[in-house]
Each structure stands twice: as C-alpha cells, then as structure tokens.
Amino acid sequence: MNFFKRYIAMPPQYGLFPYVWLIFLLFPIGYAFPYQTVKQQAIMGLILIFLVAYRNGYVASRYRAFWIILQMVTSAILAVIIQAFYLNIYTAWVFGSIPMRRRSFWRYYYAYLLSLIIPAVTLYWYYGGHMGRDDLIGLMVYGLFCIFSPFAASSIQRFNRKIAN
C-alpha cells in the first residue's frame, strides 16, 4: 500500500479532483486501440508519458517544473497527432492547483499558452484554414475555457486551503 501512495496515487491535499480528469484519457486510449501500428503504439506511449507527468506534476519535488513542462509538450504533440487538445486542460489544473508565487504562475501560464497556440496554428496551417462557422465558434469557446482554466483551478484550491485552515 505504501508503494501505491508514494508512486501512483495523487497527493491527498488535492482531493479527488485530479482523478476526475483521468476519465477523459479514455478518448485517446480508444483512438490508439488496438495498438497494432507504430503510430498507435507511439500514441499510447505518449499517453503513458503524459499520465506519469500529470501525476508527478502534483507531487512536491524539485522536478515538478520538468513534469509540468513534459506534460505540456506531450499534450501539444498529441493535439497535433490526434487533435486531443483537451489534454491541455489537465496541465491547466495541475499548475493552477499548486500553491506558488505569482511570478512562477505566470511563467507556467505563458508556457501553457504556447502549448496551446503552437498545435492550433500547426493544425490550422495543415488543414488550410477550412473551418466552418460552427467549428470556429467551438474553437473559441474551447479556447476561452483553456485560457481561464488555470485561474479557476487556482481559485478553487485557494478556497479549499482557506477552508482547511
């Protein structure tokens, strides 16, 4: 049980919320199934890397920045390969939930925005800008959700810390 708590489970101070997001990993896992081609196996490998980075991003250690950046990079790659932009929300909630100085938060936030913008521009260029009005509206709603998610996570965690004290 000690191994599970130390290396697999999320830190208890974040509650059950980090586990809720794991449900959405079923979509890219299903996309990669049955893992027969090299592309499908690479996707599954990236998902596993992403999952480890997601879990370790919550753990207080001197490598936390590495895990959060690795999460941003893998989510950006998966966004380009399988259009899994929603994985960026995981990253937003990880660094938004962690107590940190304002300057550190903004550094993570700017890196996070890059991990959103680069795949979006890449896919826009790849598809030649052929998007309908509904696609653009959906993209704008999703973009706003991504942009404000770190602030929502930070606000919720500050509230929870105040209640706990």
C-alpha atoms as one frame of an Amber mdcrd trajectory, in Angstrom:
protein
   0.000   0.000   0.000   2.902   2.328   0.700   4.122   1.875  -2.906   0.691
   2.860  -4.225   0.525   6.000  -2.086   4.084   7.018  -2.879   4.287   6.372
  -6.620   0.786   6.051  -8.066  -1.845   7.898  -6.009  -2.295  11.638  -6.234
  -1.267  13.692  -3.203  -4.218  13.713  -0.776  -4.325  17.506  -0.376  -5.803
  17.813  -3.883  -8.727  15.529  -3.113 -10.500  13.522  -5.780 -10.477  16.212
  -8.451  -7.237  15.076 -10.183  -8.804  11.628 -10.616 -11.888  13.023 -12.350
  -9.814  14.233 -15.289  -8.456  10.726 -15.856 -11.813   9.711 -17.344 -11.049
  11.802 -20.415  -7.914   9.761 -21.131 -10.245   7.045 -22.379 -10.712   9.001
 -25.629  -7.070   8.993 -26.782  -6.604   5.454 -25.456  -9.609   4.372 -27.528
  -8.230   6.218 -30.538  -4.953   4.311 -30.299  -6.632   0.920 -29.781  -5.811
  -1.898 -30.863  -2.171  -0.710 -30.737  -1.120  -2.618 -33.867   0.569   0.092
 -35.922   3.667   2.033 -34.932   1.564   5.221 -34.843  -0.953   3.662 -32.436
   1.849   2.371 -30.205   3.572   5.773 -30.258   0.278   7.429 -29.281  -0.116
   5.010 -26.380   3.489   5.654 -25.314   2.842   9.408 -25.338  -0.326   8.887
 -23.300   1.625   6.916 -20.705   4.315   9.623 -20.570   1.560  12.207 -20.224
  -0.079  10.235 -17.398   3.193   9.941 -15.450   3.886  13.660 -15.978   0.322
  14.501 -14.874   0.647  12.553 -11.642   4.157  13.786 -10.873   3.195  17.380
 -11.624   1.097  17.321  -8.453   3.901  15.896  -6.313   6.014  18.456  -4.489
   9.582  17.874  -5.612  12.419  19.756  -7.211  11.485  18.118 -10.541   7.951
  19.476 -10.598   8.745  22.043 -13.314  10.156  19.267 -15.517   6.980  17.191
 -15.132   4.698  20.120 -15.901   6.701  21.113 -18.987   6.797  17.470 -20.123
   3.034  17.376 -19.741   2.700  20.499 -21.895   4.964  19.062 -24.589   3.248
  15.663 -24.752  -0.202  17.258 -24.792   0.900  19.556 -27.640   2.225  16.588
 -29.618  -0.976  14.614 -29.029  -3.004  17.661 -30.044  -1.254  17.675 -33.407
  -1.320  13.904 -33.947  -4.868  13.079 -32.788  -6.376  16.541 -32.162  -6.548
  15.840 -28.409  -6.498  19.496 -27.405  -8.491  18.739 -24.269  -5.383  17.260
 -22.648  -4.155  20.817 -22.129  -6.874  21.209 -19.525  -5.032  18.658 -17.353
  -1.955  20.859 -17.368  -4.005  23.944 -16.564  -5.444  22.289 -13.485  -2.092
  20.913 -12.354  -0.168  24.166 -12.277  -3.269  26.142 -11.323  -3.809  23.943
  -8.257  -0.289  24.159  -6.921   0.478  26.898  -4.422   3.223  29.041  -5.944
   4.419  32.580  -6.279   2.665  34.814  -8.756   5.782  35.102 -10.929   6.078
  31.306 -11.222   2.395  31.025 -12.062   2.768  33.490 -14.920   5.804  31.636
 -16.297   3.845  28.402 -16.363   0.885  30.227 -17.843   2.886  31.658 -20.762
   4.434  28.248 -21.474   0.932  26.777 -21.294  -0.349  29.312 -23.832   2.490
  28.320 -26.168   1.483  24.675 -25.779  -1.986  25.711 -26.959  -1.040  28.108
 -29.734   1.641  26.035 -31.480  -0.592  22.977 -32.137  -3.545  25.201 -33.064
  -1.504  27.111 -35.645   0.045  23.867 -36.916  -3.361  22.258 -37.452  -4.806
  25.413 -38.962  -1.922  25.505 -41.434  -2.226  21.748 -42.134  -5.945  21.884
 -42.850  -5.562  25.059 -44.865  -7.967  27.077 -42.764 -11.009  25.106 -43.949
 -13.228  25.634 -40.956 -16.894  26.374 -40.855 -18.624  28.889 -38.610 -19.597
  26.203 -36.097 -16.007  24.970 -35.934 -14.729  28.467 -35.238 -17.339  29.089
 -32.530 -16.499  25.777 -30.859 -12.811  26.571 -31.055 -13.384  30.000 -29.493
 -15.410  28.528 -26.609 -12.803  25.854 -26.029 -10.009  28.430 -26.281 -11.625
  30.620 -23.641 -12.096  27.611 -21.392  -8.403  26.745 -21.772  -7.275  30.307
 -21.175  -9.265  30.675 -17.941  -8.863  27.139 -16.525  -5.612  27.807 -14.636
  -7.251  30.754 -12.886 -10.289  28.657 -11.966  -8.090  25.883 -10.580  -6.061
  28.380  -8.585  -9.183  29.974  -7.162 -10.700  26.638  -6.155  -7.514  25.470
  -4.466  -7.099  28.772  -2.573 -10.675  28.420  -1.354 -10.059  24.809  -0.269
  -6.876  25.799   1.589  -8.748  28.569   3.424 -11.457  26.133   4.491  -8.852
  23.593   5.635  -7.096  26.142   7.840
